[in-house]
Amino acid sequence: MFSAAVRISAAGIRTAVRSRPCFTAPLAVRCYSHAKPETDEEFDARWVTYFSKPDIDAWELRKGMNTLIGYDLVPEPKILDSALRACRRLNDLASAIRILEAVRDKSGPHKDIYPYVIQELQPTLRELGISTPEELGLDKL
């Protein structure tokens, strides 16, 4: 889209001059939230409450775990305790084992995180009758 203008030189010669339209670059706008940031304790409490809902269904459990695992963190044992209890309420052993496998994978190269989480969850695992992936031999597959 060029606009044409006519220019007359000093010698009286008419020439068509094309001028380029003036574009301005958009300014970078940052949209910051005005809400206060969530503390670690509030984050943990929100997820414990989510998994502690008595009417949670299997889809909500999987969606919550997918969202939680998507964060750049390894969930705290109290959140995982709540999620494992939700698995027990739903009678879903496969999801419980998948949760433990996801925690092991999220631990990545930090070899001390997964044993700590299992150690903290041991009473819950015994109470609910859930075996770890290592006890089932799934780590060797």
C-alpha positions in Angstrom: 0.0 0.0 0.0 1.9 3.0 -1.3 0.4 6.4 -1.7 1.4 8.3 -4.8 2.3 12.0 -4.7 3.3 14.3 -7.4 6.4 16.4 -7.1 7.3 19.2 -9.4 11.0 19.9 -9.7 12.6 23.3 -10.2 12.8 22.6 -13.9 9.0 22.1 -14.0 9.2 18.3 -14.5 6.5 16.3 -12.9 7.6 13.1 -11.2 5.5 10.7 -9.3 6.9 10.0 -5.9 5.8 7.0 -3.9 5.9 7.4 -0.2 5.9 4.4 2.1 3.2 4.3 4.8 4.4 5.0 8.2 4.3 2.0 10.4 5.0 2.1 14.1 6.3 -0.9 15.9 3.9 -2.1 18.7 5.1 -1.4 22.1 5.9 -4.3 24.3 3.2 -4.5 26.9 3.6 -6.6 29.9 0.5 -7.7 31.7 1.4 -8.4 35.3 -1.1 -9.6 37.7 -2.0 -7.5 40.6 -2.8 -10.5 42.7 -0.3 -11.4 45.5 1.8 -14.4 44.7 0.8 -17.7 46.2 3.0 -19.0 49.0 4.3 -22.6 49.2 1.9 -23.4 52.0 -1.1 -22.0 50.1 0.0 -24.0 47.0 0.2 -27.2 49.1 -3.1 -26.5 50.8 -4.8 -25.9 47.5 -3.7 -29.2 46.1 -4.4 -31.1 49.3 -8.0 -29.7 49.2 -8.4 -30.5 45.5 -7.5 -34.2 46.0 -9.4 -34.4 49.3 -12.8 -33.7 47.7 -15.0 -36.6 48.6 -16.8 -36.5 45.2 -13.6 -36.5 43.0 -13.8 -38.7 40.0 -11.1 -40.5 38.0 -11.0 -37.7 35.3 -10.5 -35.0 37.9 -7.8 -37.1 39.6 -5.9 -37.6 36.3 -6.3 -33.9 35.3 -5.1 -32.7 38.7 -2.0 -35.0 38.6 -1.2 -33.9 35.0 -1.4 -30.3 36.0 0.6 -30.8 39.1 3.3 -32.9 37.3 3.5 -30.2 34.6 4.8 -27.7 37.2 8.6 -27.3 37.6 8.6 -29.1 41.0 8.3 -32.4 42.7 5.0 -32.4 44.7 5.3 -32.4 48.5 4.6 -35.8 50.3 1.4 -34.3 51.9 0.0 -33.6 48.4 0.9 -37.0 47.2 -0.7 -38.5 50.3 -3.9 -36.8 49.5 -3.7 -38.0 45.9 -3.0 -41.6 46.9 -6.0 -41.5 49.3 -8.2 -40.2 46.4 -6.9 -43.2 44.3 -8.0 -45.5 47.2 -11.5 -43.9 47.3 -11.8 -44.5 43.6 -10.3 -48.0 44.0 -7.8 -47.1 41.3 -4.5 -48.9 42.0 -3.1 -48.2 38.5 -3.3 -44.4 39.1 -1.6 -44.7 42.4 1.3 -46.5 40.9 1.4 -44.0 38.0 1.6 -41.2 40.6 4.6 -42.8 42.2 6.3 -43.4 38.8 5.7 -39.8 37.9 7.3 -38.6 41.1 10.3 -40.9 40.3 10.6 -39.4 36.8 10.2 -35.8 38.1 13.0 -36.4 40.5 15.3 -36.7 37.5 19.0 -36.6 38.3 18.4 -35.8 42.0 18.7 -39.3 43.4 17.9 -38.2 47.0 14.4 -36.8 46.3 12.5 -40.0 45.4 13.7 -42.1 48.4 12.8 -39.2 50.7 9.3 -39.0 49.2 8.8 -42.8 49.5 10.1 -42.7 53.1 7.6 -40.0 54.0 4.8 -41.9 52.2 5.6 -45.3 53.7 2.9 -45.2 56.5 0.3 -44.2 53.9 1.4 -46.8 51.4 1.2 -49.5 54.1 -2.2 -48.3 55.3 -3.7 -48.2 51.8 -2.0 -51.4 50.7 -0.1 -49.8 47.8 3.2 -51.3 46.6 5.9 -49.1 45.1 6.9 -49.6 41.5 10.2 -51.0 42.7 8.4 -53.6 44.9 6.4 -54.6 41.8 9.5 -54.8 39.6 8.3 -52.1 37.3 11.7 -50.3 37.5 13.4 -53.1 35.7 11.1 -53.0 32.6 
